[in-house]
Amino acid sequence: MKNLSNMFVILITTIALFGCAQNQVDIRPKIIDSHILIENTNLNKWLELEKINYFKRKDGLLVVEAKFKNTNSSNKNVAYKIDWIDKNGLTQKSILSRWIVSEVESNRSFIINGISPSITVSDFEIRLQEPTRDDKNRKNSYHSEYQN
């Protein structure tokens, strides 16, 4: 009988430990979409993609909207831009394709949206990264890219 009660205690302890271990697993969805490029893996710790929508208008322009959420308990900064890509896979230069730095409040959502600069655009890529010190010196997105 003593062995049976010892086995019962071991079983209960094992179940309790297994339950605690399950609670520590990060179950937040990761950003998985071919149109989203995360250039700093640190963003994955607090940035969550809630949804992404895009369609081609009747006039041939591509409309994009992506909704992200800051899952952290403090405000965070993020730099982002939309690269517009033509049917040959080349990025089209546009005044609209520039890095934008935004502060995202804690536990709040923010939206990135845009309309393609021409009807020759067939695809897009939203690039996100942590802002750097040289943000204010950047004249346009094609002058030079962010380097970490």
DARAQUI-V67591 format. One record per helix or strand. SS is the DSSP state (A for helix, B for strand). FROM is the first residue (numbers start at 1). TO is the last residue. If there is no record, write none. Layout:
# DARAQUI-V67591
SS & FROM & TO
SS & FROM & TO
This chain:
# DARAQUI-V67591
A & 2 & 23
B & 36 & 38
A & 41 & 45
B & 47 & 56
B & 62 & 70
B & 76 & 86
B & 91 & 92
B & 100 & 104
B & 109 & 115
B & 121 & 129
A & 133 & 137
